[in-house]
C-alpha cells in the first residue's frame, strides 16, 4: 500500500475534470437521478488530498484460495477508515472520495499501471459540517443467527 500526499492545487483542478467525466459517464449508465446533480467543485478548495494506492501483487495467501478475496483492498480500506477517524479527532473535515476512473487517476498521479488507486481522501477544515445524513435502522443491516 502506498499513499501520495498532494498539496498542489493544480492536481485539484485536474481531479475535478476527471471526476466530472466519471460522474457524467456513471450518470448516463445508471438511473440515479441524484448523481448528475452531485457537485464536485468542492475539490477546488481541498487543501490536502491523499491518494491511497493498493498493490495486487502484495495480496496475502488468500489469493491462492478457490474464491480469493482481495486482501490488499481490505487493508487499504482499513487504512482509509483509520485516517478518517484520526482526522475527525483532530477537528478536520474529511471525505472518502471514489468518483473517478482508475486509469485517469493513475495518469494524473503517475501511478504504475499494475497498482490500484482505491480512494482519495480529501482533508481540510470545513466552514460547516452540514447535517448528518439519515441512516438505515439496525433491522435493515443486521441479521442474527441463534
Phi and psi restraints in degrees (value plus and minus 20) as a CYANA .aco file:
   2 UNK   PHI    -153.6  -113.6
   2 UNK   PSI     135.7   175.7
   3 UNK   PHI    -148.5  -108.5
   3 UNK   PSI     111.1   151.1
   4 UNK   PHI    -132.8   -92.8
   4 UNK   PSI      94.8   134.8
   5 UNK   PHI    -115.8   -75.8
   5 UNK   PSI     103.0   143.0
   6 UNK   PHI    -139.2   -99.2
   6 UNK   PSI     104.2   144.2
   7 UNK   PHI    -143.6  -103.6
   7 UNK   PSI       0.0    40.0
   8 UNK   PHI    -127.0   -87.0
   8 UNK   PSI      94.3   134.3
   9 UNK   PHI     -82.9   -42.9
   9 UNK   PSI     -39.1     0.9
  10 UNK   PHI     -81.3   -41.3
  10 UNK   PSI     -53.2   -13.2
  11 UNK   PHI     -89.9   -49.9
  11 UNK   PSI     -54.7   -14.7
  12 UNK   PHI     -81.1   -41.1
  12 UNK   PSI     -64.8   -24.8
  13 UNK   PHI     -80.5   -40.5
  13 UNK   PSI     -64.2   -24.2
  14 UNK   PHI     -87.9   -47.9
  14 UNK   PSI     -57.1   -17.1
  15 UNK   PHI     -83.9   -43.9
  15 UNK   PSI     -55.8   -15.8
  16 UNK   PHI     -81.3   -41.3
  16 UNK   PSI     -63.8   -23.8
  17 UNK   PHI     -81.5   -41.5
  17 UNK   PSI     -66.6   -26.6
  18 UNK   PHI     -81.7   -41.7
  18 UNK   PSI     -65.2   -25.2
  19 UNK   PHI     -88.7   -48.7
  19 UNK   PSI     -57.4   -17.4
  20 UNK   PHI     -83.8   -43.8
  20 UNK   PSI     -61.0   -21.0
  21 UNK   PHI     -84.6   -44.6
  21 UNK   PSI     -65.3   -25.3
  22 UNK   PHI     -83.0   -43.0
  22 UNK   PSI     -60.2   -20.2
  23 UNK   PHI     -82.5   -42.5
  23 UNK   PSI     -63.8   -23.8
  24 UNK   PHI     -82.0   -42.0
  24 UNK   PSI     -67.7   -27.7
  25 UNK   PHI     -83.2   -43.2
  25 UNK   PSI     -64.1   -24.1
  26 UNK   PHI     -87.1   -47.1
  26 UNK   PSI     -57.7   -17.7
  27 UNK   PHI     -83.9   -43.9
  27 UNK   PSI     -56.9   -16.9
  28 UNK   PHI     -91.4   -51.4
  28 UNK   PSI     -49.4    -9.4
  29 UNK   PHI    -109.6   -69.6
  29 UNK   PSI     -37.3     2.7
  30 UNK   PHI    -131.0   -91.0
  30 UNK   PSI     152.5   192.5
  31 UNK   PHI    -130.4   -90.4
  31 UNK   PSI       5.1    45.1
  32 UNK   PHI    -101.1   -61.1
  32 UNK   PSI      83.4   123.4
  33 UNK   PHI     -83.3   -43.3
  33 UNK   PSI     -46.2    -6.2
  34 UNK   PHI     -95.7   -55.7
  34 UNK   PSI     -46.3    -6.3
  35 UNK   PHI     -82.8   -42.8
  35 UNK   PSI     -67.4   -27.4
  36 UNK   PHI     -82.2   -42.2
  36 UNK   PSI     -43.5    -3.5
  37 UNK   PHI    -103.4   -63.4
  37 UNK   PSI     -32.8     7.2
  38 UNK   PHI     -83.8   -43.8
  38 UNK   PSI     108.1   148.1
  39 UNK   PHI    -117.4   -77.4
  39 UNK   PSI      99.2   139.2
  40 UNK   PHI    -122.3   -82.3
  40 UNK   PSI     -13.4    26.6
  41 UNK   PHI     -85.4   -45.4
  41 UNK   PSI     -37.0     3.0
  42 UNK   PHI     -78.7   -38.7
  42 UNK   PSI     -44.0    -4.0
  43 UNK   PHI     -79.4   -39.4
  43 UNK   PSI     -49.4    -9.4
  44 UNK   PHI     -75.5   -35.5
  44 UNK   PSI     -55.1   -15.1
  45 UNK   PHI    -112.5   -72.5
  45 UNK   PSI     -25.2    14.8
  46 UNK   PHI     -91.5   -51.5
  46 UNK   PSI     100.4   140.4
  47 UNK   PHI     -95.7   -55.7
  47 UNK   PSI     -48.6    -8.6
  48 UNK   PHI    -156.7  -116.7
  48 UNK   PSI     109.4   149.4
  49 UNK   PHI    -133.5   -93.5
  49 UNK   PSI     116.9   156.9
  50 UNK   PHI    -141.4  -101.4
  50 UNK   PSI      93.0   133.0
  51 UNK   PHI    -108.0   -68.0
  51 UNK   PSI     103.4   143.4
  52 UNK   PHI    -120.7   -80.7
  52 UNK   PSI      99.9   139.9
  53 UNK   PHI    -140.0  -100.0
  53 UNK   PSI     104.1   144.1
  54 UNK   PHI    -116.2   -76.2
  54 UNK   PSI     139.1   179.1
  55 UNK   PHI    -145.0  -105.0
  55 UNK   PSI      81.7   121.7
  56 UNK   PHI     -76.8   -36.8
  56 UNK   PSI     -47.8    -7.8
  57 UNK   PHI     -90.3   -50.3
  57 UNK   PSI     -33.3     6.7
  58 UNK   PHI    -124.2   -84.2
  58 UNK   PSI      -0.4    39.6
  59 UNK   PHI     -83.2   -43.2
  59 UNK   PSI     134.9   174.9
  60 UNK   PHI    -100.2   -60.2
  60 UNK   PSI    -186.2  -146.2
  61 UNK   PHI     -81.0   -41.0
  61 UNK   PSI     -41.5    -1.5
  62 UNK   PHI     -83.1   -43.1
  62 UNK   PSI     -35.8     4.2
  63 UNK   PHI     -86.0   -46.0
  63 UNK   PSI     -35.9     4.1
  64 UNK   PHI    -118.5   -78.5
  64 UNK   PSI     -17.2    22.8
  65 UNK   PHI     -98.3   -58.3
  65 UNK   PSI     143.8   183.8
  66 UNK   PHI     -78.2   -38.2
  66 UNK   PSI     -64.4   -24.4
  67 UNK   PHI    -139.6   -99.6
  67 UNK   PSI      63.5   103.5
  68 UNK   PHI     -90.1   -50.1
  68 UNK   PSI     127.2   167.2
  69 UNK   PHI    -115.2   -75.2
  69 UNK   PSI     157.2   197.2
  70 UNK   PHI    -132.8   -92.8
  70 UNK   PSI      60.2   100.2
  71 UNK   PHI     -75.7   -35.7
  71 UNK   PSI     -54.0   -14.0
  72 UNK   PHI     -83.3   -43.3
  72 UNK   PSI     -54.6   -14.6
  73 UNK   PHI     -86.6   -46.6
  73 UNK   PSI     -59.6   -19.6
  74 UNK   PHI     -85.1   -45.1
  74 UNK   PSI     -62.7   -22.7
  75 UNK   PHI     -83.1   -43.1
  75 UNK   PSI     -62.0   -22.0
  76 UNK   PHI     -84.5   -44.5
  76 UNK   PSI     -62.3   -22.3
  77 UNK   PHI     -81.9   -41.9
  77 UNK   PSI     -61.5   -21.5
  78 UNK   PHI     -83.0   -43.0
  78 UNK   PSI     -59.4   -19.4
  79 UNK   PHI     -87.4   -47.4
  79 UNK   PSI     -57.3   -17.3
  80 UNK   PHI     -82.6   -42.6
  80 UNK   PSI     -68.4   -28.4
  81 UNK   PHI     -79.1   -39.1
  81 UNK   PSI     -62.9   -22.9
  82 UNK   PHI     -82.4   -42.4
  82 UNK   PSI     -60.7   -20.7
  83 UNK   PHI     -85.6   -45.6
  83 UNK   PSI     -58.5   -18.5
  84 UNK   PHI     -85.6   -45.6
  84 UNK   PSI     -59.5   -19.5
  85 UNK   PHI     -85.3   -45.3
  85 UNK   PSI     -62.8   -22.8
  86 UNK   PHI     -84.7   -44.7
  86 UNK   PSI     -62.5   -22.5
  87 UNK   PHI     -77.8   -37.8
  87 UNK   PSI     -66.3   -26.3
  88 UNK   PHI     -78.7   -38.7
  88 UNK   PSI     -63.2   -23.2
  89 UNK   PHI     -86.2   -46.2
  89 UNK   PSI     -42.9    -2.9
  90 UNK   PHI    -113.6   -73.6
  90 UNK   PSI     -16.4    23.6
  91 UNK   PHI      60.4   100.4
  91 UNK   PSI      -2.7    37.3
  92 UNK   PHI    -113.4   -73.4
  92 UNK   PSI     129.3   169.3
  93 UNK   PHI    -106.7   -66.7
  93 UNK   PSI     125.5   165.5
  94 UNK   PHI    -167.6  -127.6
  94 UNK   PSI     139.3   179.3
  95 UNK   PHI    -168.6  -128.6
  95 UNK   PSI     114.6   154.6
  96 UNK   PHI    -109.2   -69.2
  96 UNK   PSI      85.1   125.1
  97 UNK   PHI    -127.1   -87.1
  97 UNK   PSI     109.9   149.9
  98 UNK   PHI    -158.1  -118.1
  98 UNK   PSI      -6.6    33.4
  99 UNK   PHI    -105.8   -65.8
  99 UNK   PSI      56.6    96.6
 100 UNK   PHI    -180.1  -140.1
 100 UNK   PSI     135.1   175.1
 101 UNK   PHI    -105.3   -65.3
 101 UNK   PSI     111.9   151.9
 102 UNK   PHI     -79.6   -39.6
 102 UNK   PSI     -59.5   -19.5
 103 UNK   PHI     -83.6   -43.6
 103 UNK   PSI     -55.5   -15.5
 104 UNK   PHI     -84.9   -44.9
 104 UNK   PSI     -60.4   -20.4
 105 UNK   PHI     -90.7   -50.7
 105 UNK   PSI     -57.6   -17.6
 106 UNK   PHI     -77.0   -37.0
 106 UNK   PSI     -66.5   -26.5
 107 UNK   PHI     -84.2   -44.2
 107 UNK   PSI     -68.1   -28.1
 108 UNK   PHI     -79.4   -39.4
 108 UNK   PSI     -64.2   -24.2
 109 UNK   PHI    -123.8   -83.8
 109 UNK   PSI      -7.0    33.0
 110 UNK   PHI      34.0    74.0
 110 UNK   PSI      37.9    77.9
 111 UNK   PHI    -123.1   -83.1
 111 UNK   PSI     115.5   155.5
 112 UNK   PHI     -74.4   -34.4
 112 UNK   PSI     123.1   163.1
 113 UNK   PHI     -85.2   -45.2
 113 UNK   PSI     -41.5    -1.5
 114 UNK   PHI     -99.9   -59.9
 114 UNK   PSI     -31.6     8.4
 115 UNK   PHI    -117.5   -77.5
 115 UNK   PSI     141.2   181.2
 116 UNK   PHI    -140.6  -100.6
 116 UNK   PSI      80.0   120.0
 117 UNK   PHI     -91.2   -51.2
 117 UNK   PSI      93.1   133.1
 118 UNK   PHI    -118.5   -78.5
 118 UNK   PSI     -50.3   -10.3
 119 UNK   PHI    -181.2  -141.2
 119 UNK   PSI     139.0   179.0
 120 UNK   PHI    -146.1  -106.1
 120 UNK   PSI     102.6   142.6
 121 UNK   PHI    -111.8   -71.8
 121 UNK   PSI     105.9   145.9
 122 UNK   PHI    -117.8   -77.8
 122 UNK   PSI     105.2   145.2
 123 UNK   PHI    -145.3  -105.3
 123 UNK   PSI     121.4   161.4
 124 UNK   PHI     156.5   196.5
 124 UNK   PSI    -190.4  -150.4
 125 UNK   PHI    -125.0   -85.0
 125 UNK   PSI     104.7   144.7
 126 UNK   PHI    -107.7   -67.7
 126 UNK   PSI     123.4   163.4
 127 UNK   PHI     -88.5   -48.5
 127 UNK   PSI     -58.7   -18.7
 128 UNK   PHI    -171.9  -131.9
 128 UNK   PSI     131.7   171.7
 129 UNK   PHI    -110.7   -70.7
 129 UNK   PSI     -28.3    11.7
 130 UNK   PHI      52.5    92.5
 130 UNK   PSI    -196.6  -156.6
 131 UNK   PHI    -107.3   -67.3
 131 UNK   PSI     132.2   172.2
 132 UNK   PHI     -89.6   -49.6
 132 UNK   PSI     111.7   151.7
 133 UNK   PHI     -87.2   -47.2
 133 UNK   PSI     133.3   173.3
 134 UNK   PHI     -89.8   -49.8
 134 UNK   PSI     133.2   173.2
 135 UNK   PHI    -144.4  -104.4
 135 UNK   PSI     130.1   170.1
 136 UNK   PHI     -92.2   -52.2
 136 UNK   PSI     133.5   173.5
 137 UNK   PHI     -95.0   -55.0
 137 UNK   PSI     143.8   183.8
 138 UNK   PHI     -78.6   -38.6
 138 UNK   PSI     -52.8   -12.8
 139 UNK   PHI     -84.5   -44.5
 139 UNK   PSI     -41.1    -1.1
 140 UNK   PHI    -110.0   -70.0
 140 UNK   PSI     -30.6     9.4
 141 UNK   PHI    -140.1  -100.1
 141 UNK   PSI     -39.1     0.9
 142 UNK   PHI    -143.4  -103.4
 142 UNK   PSI     116.7   156.7
 143 UNK   PHI    -141.3  -101.3
 143 UNK   PSI     108.9   148.9
 144 UNK   PHI    -123.1   -83.1
 144 UNK   PSI     117.8   157.8
 145 UNK   PHI    -140.7  -100.7
 145 UNK   PSI     103.8   143.8
